[in-house]
């Protein structure tokens, strides 16, 4: 029984390590988003760019070969896009004040 629990704990530790890496990458992404919003404001460009999002989703979808998780991963990508837009709007409105 202990061996099974040990294996489960190792698997959970691997997931926690991956989650930390994802959070680090998302933090880096948000730093870039800050630069993007600055550029967009300076050049009077809308925050939302549906064509670009669709292009990226199609591009990423091409690389996702696991059919079982592909749709879920695309949902995650869409969520990241949506959160990034919210963040850009927050930054944009904060700058206007």
C-alpha positions as protocol buffer text, in pm:
chain_id: "A"
residue {
  index: 1
  type: UNK
  ca { x: 0 y: 0 z: 0 }
}
residue {
  index: 2
  type: UNK
  ca { x: 280 y: 242 z: 84 }
}
residue {
  index: 3
  type: UNK
  ca { x: 441 y: 191 z: -257 }
}
residue {
  index: 4
  type: UNK
  ca { x: 115 y: 287 z: -431 }
}
residue {
  index: 5
  type: UNK
  ca { x: 88 y: 601 z: -220 }
}
residue {
  index: 6
  type: UNK
  ca { x: 453 y: 681 z: -290 }
}
residue {
  index: 7
  type: UNK
  ca { x: 392 y: 652 z: -665 }
}
residue {
  index: 8
  type: UNK
  ca { x: 85 y: 874 z: -639 }
}
residue {
  index: 9
  type: UNK
  ca { x: 282 y: 1133 z: -442 }
}
residue {
  index: 10
  type: UNK
  ca { x: 558 y: 1132 z: -706 }
}
residue {
  index: 11
  type: UNK
  ca { x: 302 y: 1186 z: -980 }
}
residue {
  index: 12
  type: UNK
  ca { x: 145 y: 1471 z: -782 }
}
residue {
  index: 13
  type: UNK
  ca { x: 487 y: 1627 z: -728 }
}
residue {
  index: 14
  type: UNK
  ca { x: 543 y: 1615 z: -1104 }
}
residue {
  index: 15
  type: UNK
  ca { x: 213 y: 1792 z: -1161 }
}
residue {
  index: 16
  type: UNK
  ca { x: 302 y: 2056 z: -902 }
}
residue {
  index: 17
  type: UNK
  ca { x: 637 y: 2112 z: -1073 }
}
residue {
  index: 18
  type: UNK
  ca { x: 461 y: 2153 z: -1409 }
}
residue {
  index: 19
  type: UNK
  ca { x: 207 y: 2390 z: -1253 }
}
residue {
  index: 20
  type: UNK
  ca { x: 491 y: 2608 z: -1119 }
}
residue {
  index: 21
  type: UNK
  ca { x: 648 y: 2614 z: -1465 }
}
residue {
  index: 22
  type: UNK
  ca { x: 314 y: 2712 z: -1620 }
}
residue {
  index: 23
  type: UNK
  ca { x: 276 y: 2995 z: -1368 }
}
residue {
  index: 24
  type: UNK
  ca { x: 626 y: 3121 z: -1443 }
}
residue {
  index: 25
  type: UNK
  ca { x: 549 y: 3119 z: -1816 }
}
residue {
  index: 26
  type: UNK
  ca { x: 217 y: 3296 z: -1764 }
}
residue {
  index: 27
  type: UNK
  ca { x: 392 y: 3560 z: -1555 }
}
residue {
  index: 28
  type: UNK
  ca { x: 637 y: 3614 z: -1841 }
}
residue {
  index: 29
  type: UNK
  ca { x: 345 y: 3630 z: -2082 }
}
residue {
  index: 30
  type: UNK
  ca { x: 179 y: 3904 z: -1876 }
}
residue {
  index: 31
  type: UNK
  ca { x: 500 y: 4107 z: -1880 }
}
residue {
  index: 32
  type: UNK
  ca { x: 487 y: 4091 z: -2259 }
}
residue {
  index: 33
  type: UNK
  ca { x: 117 y: 4184 z: -2253 }
}
residue {
  index: 34
  type: UNK
  ca { x: 215 y: 4501 z: -2067 }
}
residue {
  index: 35
  type: UNK
  ca { x: 451 y: 4590 z: -2350 }
}
residue {
  index: 36
  type: UNK
  ca { x: 185 y: 4508 z: -2608 }
}
residue {
  index: 37
  type: UNK
  ca { x: -75 y: 4733 z: -2447 }
}
residue {
  index: 38
  type: UNK
  ca { x: 177 y: 5015 z: -2436 }
}
residue {
  index: 39
  type: UNK
  ca { x: 247 y: 4967 z: -2808 }
}
residue {
  index: 40
  type: UNK
  ca { x: -122 y: 4945 z: -2893 }
}
residue {
  index: 41
  type: UNK
  ca { x: -199 y: 5264 z: -2703 }
}
residue {
  index: 42
  type: UNK
  ca { x: 85 y: 5452 z: -2867 }
}
residue {
  index: 43
  type: UNK
  ca { x: -32 y: 5338 z: -3210 }
}
residue {
  index: 44
  type: UNK
  ca { x: -406 y: 5359 z: -3151 }
}
residue {
  index: 45
  type: UNK
  ca { x: -465 y: 4986 z: -3208 }
}
residue {
  index: 46
  type: UNK
  ca { x: -768 y: 4802 z: -3065 }
}
residue {
  index: 47
  type: UNK
  ca { x: -705 y: 4555 z: -2786 }
}
residue {
  index: 48
  type: UNK
  ca { x: -912 y: 4280 z: -2944 }
}
residue {
  index: 49
  type: UNK
  ca { x: -785 y: 4112 z: -3258 }
}
residue {
  index: 50
  type: UNK
  ca { x: -1013 y: 3817 z: -3336 }
}
residue {
  index: 51
  type: UNK
  ca { x: -836 y: 3733 z: -3661 }
}
residue {
  index: 52
  type: UNK
  ca { x: -504 y: 3697 z: -3485 }
}
residue {
  index: 53
  type: UNK
  ca { x: -659 y: 3484 z: -3211 }
}
residue {
  index: 54
  type: UNK
  ca { x: -816 y: 3255 z: -3468 }
}
residue {
  index: 55
  type: UNK
  ca { x: -485 y: 3231 z: -3652 }
}
residue {
  index: 56
  type: UNK
  ca { x: -309 y: 3131 z: -3329 }
}
residue {
  index: 57
  type: UNK
  ca { x: -573 y: 2879 z: -3226 }
}
residue {
  index: 58
  type: UNK
  ca { x: -549 y: 2714 z: -3566 }
}
residue {
  index: 59
  type: UNK
  ca { x: -172 y: 2717 z: -3550 }
}
residue {
  index: 60
  type: UNK
  ca { x: -164 y: 2566 z: -3201 }
}
residue {
  index: 61
  type: UNK
  ca { x: -434 y: 2316 z: -3290 }
}
residue {
  index: 62
  type: UNK
  ca { x: -212 y: 2185 z: -3569 }
}
residue {
  index: 63
  type: UNK
  ca { x: 62 y: 2100 z: -3316 }
}
residue {
  index: 64
  type: UNK
  ca { x: -172 y: 1926 z: -3071 }
}
residue {
  index: 65
  type: UNK
  ca { x: -180 y: 1563 z: -3176 }
}
residue {
  index: 66
  type: UNK
  ca { x: -351 y: 1408 z: -2873 }
}
residue {
  index: 67
  type: UNK
  ca { x: -715 y: 1396 z: -2982 }
}
residue {
  index: 68
  type: UNK
  ca { x: -838 y: 1329 z: -2627 }
}
residue {
  index: 69
  type: UNK
  ca { x: -698 y: 1654 z: -2490 }
}
residue {
  index: 70
  type: UNK
  ca { x: -686 y: 1874 z: -2801 }
}
residue {
  index: 71
  type: UNK
  ca { x: -1021 y: 2048 z: -2749 }
}
residue {
  index: 72
  type: UNK
  ca { x: -949 y: 2103 z: -2381 }
}
residue {
  index: 73
  type: UNK
  ca { x: -612 y: 2255 z: -2458 }
}
residue {
  index: 74
  type: UNK
  ca { x: -770 y: 2486 z: -2714 }
}
residue {
  index: 75
  type: UNK
  ca { x: -1017 y: 2593 z: -2444 }
}
residue {
  index: 76
  type: UNK
  ca { x: -722 y: 2672 z: -2217 }
}
residue {
  index: 77
  type: UNK
  ca { x: -562 y: 2879 z: -2492 }
}
residue {
  index: 78
  type: UNK
  ca { x: -889 y: 3068 z: -2540 }
}
residue {
  index: 79
  type: UNK
  ca { x: -905 y: 3130 z: -2166 }
}
residue {
  index: 80
  type: UNK
  ca { x: -551 y: 3266 z: -2172 }
}
residue {
  index: 81
  type: UNK
  ca { x: -649 y: 3498 z: -2459 }
}
residue {
  index: 82
  type: UNK
  ca { x: -958 y: 3616 z: -2271 }
}
residue {
  index: 83
  type: UNK
  ca { x: -765 y: 3679 z: -1950 }
}
residue {
  index: 84
  type: UNK
  ca { x: -493 y: 3862 z: -2144 }
}
residue {
  index: 85
  type: UNK
  ca { x: -757 y: 4090 z: -2298 }
}
residue {
  index: 86
  type: UNK
  ca { x: -901 y: 4160 z: -1953 }
}
residue {
  index: 87
  type: UNK
  ca { x: -552 y: 4240 z: -1830 }
}
residue {
  index: 88
  type: UNK
  ca { x: -492 y: 4473 z: -2125 }
}
residue {
  index: 89
  type: UNK
  ca { x: -821 y: 4650 z: -2058 }
}
residue {
  index: 90
  type: UNK
  ca { x: -732 y: 4684 z: -1690 }
}
residue {
  index: 91
  type: UNK
  ca { x: -394 y: 4830 z: -1778 }
}
residue {
  index: 92
  type: UNK
  ca { x: -545 y: 5056 z: -2038 }
}
residue {
  index: 93
  type: UNK
  ca { x: -811 y: 5194 z: -1806 }
}
residue {
  index: 94
  type: UNK
  ca { x: -559 y: 5236 z: -1524 }
}
residue {
  index: 95
  type: UNK
  ca { x: -336 y: 5441 z: -1752 }
}
residue {
  index: 96
  type: UNK
  ca { x: -627 y: 5665 z: -1846 }
}
residue {
  index: 97
  type: UNK
  ca { x: -686 y: 5768 z: -1484 }
}
